[in-house]
Amino acid sequence: MVQVPFFRPEIGEAEIEEVVAVMRSGWLTSGPRVKRFEAEFSSFVGAQHALALNSCTAALHLAIEALHVKAGDVVIVPTMTFAATAEVVRYLGAIPLLVDCDPSTLNIDFDDAERKIADLRAGRLPGLPADAPIVGVIPVHVGGFMIAVDAMRAFAKKHGLWLVEDAAHSLPSSWRADESSEWIRCGHDTADVTCFSFYANKTLTTGEGGMATTPSAELAERMQIMSLHGLSIDAWARYSGGKSWDYKIVAPGFKYNLTDVAAAIGIHQLARAEEMRAGRERVALRYFEEFSAVAEIELPANDANRIHSWHLYPIRLRLEFLSIDRNAFFDALREEGIGCSVHWRPLHLHPYYQQTFGWQEDHCPVATREWERLVSIPIFSGMSDDEIGRVVAVVRSLCARYSRATASVSGRQ
């Protein structure tokens, strides 16, 4: 039986050789490779400033700290996201205002965001203070399908909010308004700060790692200082002979810097980022072709005005056509040797947010409904034709086996 993992990082000899060179250099922490990675990344996405960090979570935390979020502030966060998007808000004592998702893309629904603001002000969200200041919004490009940049910007401008993108899935991703418009790459001044992830299953990986990009020199400087204990001068500057050995603590910062070992991987991954994105797209297009006639599943959104990173390929089960639920389908995939995952249990369905802020299932009904039928199937750039074929065969077989139509025909015989 062909076993297909949920993901498999594509690490080449160039990455390995660069890591070996770092090990032999004697400089393992943040140094020349990090500086090079930041410069090449900013050029790649078209950003004015880039800061390499040890995770996307770190990037998000530094971004909202630099934007002066304080205890009691409200930040708009999509409920359909990973823990990090909202937990960084809680790090600073601020309050996430959870917003439902668009039923097609699973991205944040700005119409529901308008409703949530109205509900908050009218006191219809009893776990949240009705008069708390709403200061910002953190949209997430789910799976790498970009939210319309003009819609994000218009919503933030209308309400006087800063805009921080959780782009953990979105390298490389691009958006355009229509076929006559220019492409805008995620991170190319698309927000006040854009935050990327280089976790092991991403298109570009450093094992663990992240990057923050921004058009603002002021925000970049603050994030840089706070990423390393609030020191006025980083270690590379102090020890490489470029500046004085002395430093001053200007604020109580954090320990979020990326190492040269990780950056050594990232430099060469970045050089192949578009090639690896195209490899994922090849898998996605095969899935679209193979599953288009399978009535029991709904396929993810795709659009001619998006360049999709295809970090995820989430199928949605049409449960009305199946005799089993999502969990049983998931278990059956695993039993057949197919790696899979679920993205995600929405935040409003987690005990912490229910108990702390009173969120209930009906506050975000679309996300509540959709997560119960979501399954992310394998997609990675190095997938072989045999592996793709195995995933296709198993998914189609399970849909046929548990189809209510099959059961109905069988019952009449």
C-alpha positions as CSV (number, residue, x, y, z in Angstrom):
1,M,0.0,0.0,0.0
2,V,1.4,3.4,-1.0
3,Q,1.6,5.6,2.1
4,V,1.2,9.3,1.3
5,P,2.3,11.8,4.0
6,F,0.3,15.0,4.6
7,F,3.4,17.0,3.7
8,R,7.0,16.4,2.9
9,P,9.5,19.3,2.8
10,E,11.6,19.6,-0.3
11,I,15.2,20.2,0.9
12,G,18.0,20.2,-1.8
13,E,21.7,19.9,-1.7
14,A,22.1,23.7,-1.8
15,E,20.3,24.0,1.5
16,I,22.4,21.3,3.0
17,E,25.7,22.7,1.8
18,E,24.7,26.2,3.1
19,V,23.9,24.8,6.5
20,V,27.2,23.0,6.6
21,A,29.0,26.2,5.7
22,V,27.2,28.0,8.5
23,M,28.3,25.3,11.0
24,R,31.9,25.7,9.8
25,S,31.8,29.5,9.9
26,G,31.5,29.6,13.7
27,W,28.6,32.1,13.5
28,L,25.4,30.2,14.2
29,T,22.9,32.7,15.5
30,S,21.6,35.8,13.7
31,G,24.3,37.1,11.4
32,P,25.2,37.5,7.8
33,R,22.9,34.8,6.4
34,V,19.9,36.4,8.2
35,K,20.8,39.8,6.7
36,R,21.1,38.2,3.3
37,F,17.8,36.3,3.7
38,E,16.0,39.5,4.8
39,A,17.4,41.5,1.8
40,E,16.5,38.8,-0.7
41,F,13.0,38.3,0.8
42,S,12.2,42.0,0.7
43,S,13.2,42.0,-3.0
44,F,11.2,38.9,-3.8
45,V,7.9,40.2,-2.4
46,G,8.6,43.9,-3.1
47,A,8.6,45.0,0.5
48,Q,10.5,48.0,1.8
49,H,11.5,46.4,5.0
50,A,11.8,42.7,6.1
51,L,12.6,41.2,9.5
52,A,13.5,37.5,9.8
53,L,12.1,35.9,13.0
54,N,11.7,32.5,14.6
55,S,8.0,32.1,13.7
56,C,5.0,33.8,12.2
57,T,3.6,34.0,15.7
58,A,6.6,36.2,16.7
59,A,6.0,38.4,13.6
60,L,2.3,38.9,14.6
61,H,3.2,39.7,18.2
62,L,5.9,42.2,17.3
63,A,3.6,43.8,14.7
64,I,0.7,44.5,17.1
65,E,3.1,45.6,19.8
66,A,4.7,48.1,17.5
67,L,1.2,49.4,16.6
68,H,0.7,50.1,20.3
69,V,-2.0,47.6,21.1
70,K,-2.8,47.8,24.8
71,A,-5.0,46.0,27.4
72,G,-8.7,46.5,26.7
73,D,-8.3,47.2,23.0
74,V,-10.4,45.2,20.6
75,V,-8.8,43.6,17.5
76,I,-10.9,42.0,14.7
77,V,-9.8,38.4,14.1
78,P,-11.4,35.8,11.8
79,T,-12.7,32.8,13.7
80,M,-11.5,30.5,11.0
81,T,-7.8,30.5,11.8
82,F,-5.0,28.9,13.8
83,A,-4.5,29.7,17.5
84,A,-1.7,32.3,16.9
85,T,-3.8,34.9,15.2
86,A,-5.9,35.6,18.3
87,E,-3.5,34.5,21.0
88,V,-1.0,37.3,20.2
89,V,-3.9,39.8,20.9
90,R,-4.3,38.2,24.3
91,Y,-0.5,38.4,25.0
92,L,-1.1,42.2,25.2
93,G,-4.3,42.0,27.2
94,A,-6.4,43.0,24.2
95,I,-9.6,41.3,23.1
96,P,-10.2,39.4,19.9
97,L,-13.5,40.2,18.2
98,L,-14.2,37.0,16.3
99,V,-15.7,37.2,12.8
100,D,-17.3,34.6,10.6
101,C,-15.9,33.3,7.3
102,D,-17.0,33.6,3.7
103,P,-18.7,30.3,2.7
104,S,-16.7,29.9,-0.5
105,T,-13.2,31.0,0.4
106,L,-13.3,30.5,4.2
107,N,-11.5,33.9,4.4
108,I,-12.8,36.6,6.7
109,D,-16.3,37.9,5.9
110,F,-16.2,41.7,6.0
111,D,-20.0,41.9,6.0
112,D,-20.1,39.9,9.2
113,A,-17.3,42.1,10.6
114,E,-19.7,45.0,10.1
115,R,-22.4,43.1,11.9
116,K,-20.0,42.1,14.8
117,I,-19.0,45.8,15.3
118,A,-22.7,46.7,15.4
119,D,-23.4,43.8,17.9
120,L,-20.5,44.9,20.1
121,R,-21.6,48.5,20.2
122,A,-25.2,47.5,20.9
123,G,-24.2,45.2,23.8
124,R,-25.3,42.0,22.0
125,L,-22.0,40.3,22.7
126,P,-22.2,40.2,26.5
127,G,-18.7,38.8,27.1
128,L,-17.1,41.8,25.4
129,P,-17.2,45.4,26.6
130,A,-19.5,47.5,24.4
131,D,-17.4,50.6,24.6
132,A,-14.0,49.1,24.1
133,P,-11.9,50.8,21.4
134,I,-11.6,48.8,18.1
135,V,-8.0,49.4,16.9
136,G,-7.1,46.9,14.2
137,V,-7.9,43.9,12.0
138,I,-5.8,40.7,11.3
139,P,-7.2,39.0,8.2
140,V,-5.9,35.6,7.2
141,H,-5.4,34.3,3.6
142,V,-6.7,30.8,4.2
143,G,-4.7,28.2,2.4
144,G,-3.0,30.8,0.4
145,F,-6.0,32.2,-1.5
146,M,-5.7,35.9,-1.0
147,I,-8.4,38.1,0.3
148,A,-9.2,41.0,-2.1
149,V,-6.6,43.6,-1.2
150,D,-8.9,46.5,-2.0
151,A,-11.6,45.1,0.3
152,M,-9.2,44.7,3.2
153,R,-7.9,48.2,2.8
154,A,-11.4,49.7,2.4
155,F,-12.7,48.0,5.5
156,A,-9.7,49.1,7.6
157,K,-9.8,52.7,6.2
158,K,-13.6,53.0,6.9
159,H,-13.2,52.1,10.5
160,G,-9.8,53.8,11.1
161,L,-8.0,50.5,11.8
162,W,-4.5,49.4,11.3
163,L,-4.1,46.3,9.1
164,V,-1.9,43.3,9.8
165,E,-2.0,40.4,7.5
166,D,-1.6,36.8,8.8
167,A,0.1,35.5,5.6
168,A,1.3,32.3,7.2
169,H,-0.1,30.4,4.1
170,S,0.6,33.0,1.5
171,L,4.1,32.7,0.0
172,P,4.1,33.2,-2.8
173,S,0.5,34.4,-3.4
174,S,-0.8,37.3,-5.5
175,W,-4.0,39.2,-6.2
176,R,-5.4,41.5,-8.9
177,A,-8.6,43.4,-9.1
178,D,-9.4,42.1,-12.6
179,E,-7.7,40.8,-15.7
180,S,-6.7,44.3,-16.8
181,S,-5.0,45.1,-13.4
182,E,-1.5,44.5,-12.3
183,W,-0.7,41.6,-9.9
184,I,0.0,42.6,-6.3
185,R,2.1,40.1,-4.4
186,C,1.3,39.4,-0.8
187,G,3.7,41.4,1.3
188,H,4.2,44.1,-1.3
189,D,2.8,46.9,0.9
190,T,-0.5,45.1,1.2
191,A,-0.8,46.0,4.9
192,D,0.9,47.9,7.7
193,V,2.7,44.6,8.4
194,T,2.5,41.3,6.7
195,C,3.5,38.2,8.6
196,F,4.8,35.0,7.0
197,S,5.5,31.5,8.3
198,F,8.3,29.1,7.3
199,Y,7.1,26.1,9.3
200,A,8.0,22.7,7.9
201,N,4.8,22.2,5.8
202,K,4.9,25.6,4.1
203,T,5.9,26.3,0.5
204,L,9.1,27.8,1.8
205,T,10.5,26.3,5.0
206,T,13.3,27.0,7.4
207,G,12.1,24.3,9.8
208,E,10.7,26.9,12.1
209,G,10.8,30.5,11.2
210,G,8.9,33.6,10.0
211,M,9.2,37.0,8.4
212,A,7.6,40.4,8.9
213,T,7.4,42.9,6.0
214,T,6.3,46.5,6.3
215,P,6.4,49.8,4.3
216,S,7.1,51.6,7.5
217,A,10.6,52.3,8.7
218,E,9.3,53.2,12.1
219,L,7.5,49.9,12.6
220,A,10.5,48.0,11.2
221,E,12.8,49.6,13.7
222,R,10.5,49.0,16.6
223,M,10.0,45.3,15.7
224,Q,13.8,44.9,15.2
225,I,14.5,46.2,18.6
226,M,11.8,44.2,20.3
227,S,12.7,41.0,18.5
228,L,15.9,40.8,20.6
229,H,15.3,41.8,24.2
230,G,14.7,45.5,23.4
231,L,18.5,46.0,22.8
232,S,19.6,49.0,20.9
233,I,22.2,47.0,19.0
234,D,22.0,43.4,17.9
235,A,24.7,40.7,18.4
236,W,25.9,40.8,14.8
237,A,26.5,44.5,14.9
238,R,28.2,44.2,18.3
239,Y,30.6,41.3,17.5
240,S,31.3,41.7,13.8
241,G,33.2,44.9,14.3
242,G,30.6,47.2,12.7
243,K,29.6,49.0,15.9
244,S,30.5,49.5,19.5
245,W,30.2,46.6,21.8
246,D,28.0,48.6,24.1
247,Y,24.2,48.4,24.0
248,K,21.2,49.8,25.9
249,I,17.9,48.2,26.8
250,V,15.2,50.6,25.4
251,A,12.2,48.4,26.2
252,P,11.4,45.0,27.7
253,G,11.6,43.0,24.5
254,F,11.4,39.3,23.4
255,K,13.7,36.6,22.0
256,Y,12.3,36.2,18.5
257,N,15.4,36.3,16.2
258,L,16.0,33.8,13.4
259,T,19.3,31.9,13.4
260,D,21.8,31.8,10.5
261,V,21.3,28.0,10.5
262,A,17.6,28.5,9.6
263,A,18.3,31.4,7.3
264,A,20.8,29.2,5.4
265,I,17.9,26.9,4.5
266,G,15.6,29.9,3.7
267,I,18.0,31.6,1.2
268,H,17.9,28.6,-1.1
269,Q,14.2,27.8,-0.5
270,L,13.4,31.3,-1.5
271,A,15.3,30.9,-4.8
272,R,13.0,28.0,-5.6
273,A,9.8,29.4,-4.1
274,E,8.0,30.0,-7.4
275,E,9.1,26.6,-8.7
276,M,7.8,24.9,-5.5
277,R,4.5,26.9,-5.7
278,A,4.1,25.6,-9.3
279,G,4.7,22.1,-8.0
280,R,1.8,22.5,-5.6
281,E,-0.4,24.0,-8.3
282,R,0.3,20.9,-10.5
283,V,-1.1,18.7,-7.7
284,A,-4.1,21.1,-7.2
285,L,-5.0,21.1,-10.9
286,R,-4.9,17.3,-10.9
287,Y,-7.2,17.1,-8.0
288,F,-9.6,19.6,-9.7
289,E,-9.6,17.4,-12.7
290,E,-10.0,14.1,-10.9
291,F,-12.6,15.2,-8.3
292,S,-14.8,17.5,-10.5
293,A,-17.4,14.9,-11.0
294,V,-17.4,13.5,-7.4
295,A,-20.8,14.7,-6.0
296,E,-19.9,13.9,-2.4
297,I,-17.2,16.5,-2.1
298,E,-16.9,20.3,-2.7
299,L,-13.6,21.6,-4.0
300,P,-11.7,24.7,-2.7
301,A,-12.1,28.1,-4.3
302,N,-9.9,29.0,-7.3
303,D,-9.9,32.2,-9.3
304,A,-8.3,33.7,-12.4
305,N,-7.5,36.8,-10.4
306,R,-5.4,34.9,-7.8
307,I,-2.0,33.3,-7.9
308,H,-2.6,30.7,-5.2
309,S,0.2,29.3,-3.0
310,W,-1.7,26.1,-2.5
311,H,-0.5,25.7,1.0
312,L,-3.6,23.7,1.6
313,Y,-6.1,21.7,-0.5
314,P,-9.2,21.5,1.7
315,I,-12.1,19.4,0.4
316,R,-15.5,19.8,2.0
317,L,-17.7,16.8,2.4
318,R,-21.3,17.1,1.2
319,L,-22.6,15.3,4.3
320,E,-26.1,15.1,2.9
321,F,-24.7,12.8,0.2
322,L,-22.7,10.6,2.6
323,S,-23.6,8.0,5.2
324,I,-20.6,8.9,7.5
325,D,-19.5,12.2,9.1
326,R,-16.2,14.0,8.7
327,N,-14.4,12.3,11.6
328,A,-15.2,8.9,10.2
329,F,-14.1,9.9,6.7
330,F,-10.9,11.4,8.2
331,D,-10.2,8.1,10.1
332,A,-10.8,6.1,6.9
333,L,-8.3,8.2,5.0
334,R,-5.7,7.6,7.8
335,E,-6.4,3.8,7.8
336,E,-5.7,3.8,4.0
337,G,-2.3,5.5,4.6
338,I,-3.3,9.0,3.5
339,G,-2.0,11.8,5.7
340,C,-4.7,14.5,6.3
341,S,-5.6,17.3,8.7
342,V,-8.5,19.7,9.5
343,H,-8.1,23.4,9.1
344,W,-9.4,24.4,11.6
345,R,-11.7,24.1,14.6
346,P,-12.8,27.8,14.6
347,L,-11.7,29.9,17.5
348,H,-15.3,30.5,18.8
349,L,-15.7,26.7,19.3
350,H,-12.6,26.4,21.6
351,P,-13.2,26.3,25.4
352,Y,-11.0,29.2,26.1
353,Y,-12.8,31.7,23.9
354,Q,-16.2,30.3,25.0
355,Q,-15.5,30.5,28.7
356,T,-13.5,33.8,28.6
357,F,-15.7,35.8,26.2
358,G,-19.0,33.9,25.9
359,W,-18.7,32.9,22.3
360,Q,-21.3,30.4,21.1
361,E,-21.8,28.2,18.0
362,D,-24.4,30.5,16.5
363,H,-22.2,33.6,16.7
364,C,-20.4,32.4,13.6
365,P,-22.8,30.0,11.9
366,V,-20.9,29.6,8.6
367,A,-17.6,28.6,10.3
368,T,-19.5,26.3,12.7
369,R,-21.1,24.5,9.7
370,E,-18.1,24.4,7.4
371,W,-15.5,23.1,9.8
372,E,-17.7,20.0,10.4
373,R,-17.1,19.0,6.8
374,L,-13.5,20.1,6.2
375,V,-10.6,17.7,5.4
376,S,-7.2,18.9,4.1
377,I,-5.6,16.3,1.9
378,P,-1.9,16.0,0.9
379,I,-0.4,18.7,-1.3
380,F,3.3,19.4,-1.6
381,S,5.6,20.2,-4.4
382,G,7.4,16.9,-4.6
383,M,4.4,14.7,-4.7
384,S,4.8,11.9,-7.3
385,D,2.2,10.9,-9.8
386,D,1.8,7.7,-7.9
387,E,1.2,9.5,-4.6
388,I,-1.4,11.9,-6.3
389,G,-3.0,8.9,-7.9
390,R,-3.2,7.1,-4.6
391,V,-4.9,10.0,-2.8
392,V,-7.4,10.4,-5.7
393,A,-8.2,6.6,-5.7
394,V,-8.7,6.5,-1.9
395,V,-10.9,9.7,-1.8
396,R,-13.0,8.5,-4.7
397,S,-13.3,5.0,-3.2
398,L,-14.5,6.3,0.1
399,C,-17.0,8.6,-1.5
400,A,-18.4,5.7,-3.5
401,R,-18.4,3.3,-0.6
402,Y,-20.3,5.7,1.8
403,S,-22.4,7.5,-0.8
404,R,-26.1,7.7,0.3
405,A,-26.9,7.0,-3.4
406,T,-25.0,3.7,-3.2
407,A,-26.7,2.8,0.0
408,S,-30.1,3.6,-1.4
409,V,-29.5,1.4,-4.5
410,S,-28.2,-1.4,-2.3
411,G,-31.2,-1.2,-0.1
412,R,-33.6,-1.6,-3.0
413,Q,-31.9,-4.8,-4.3
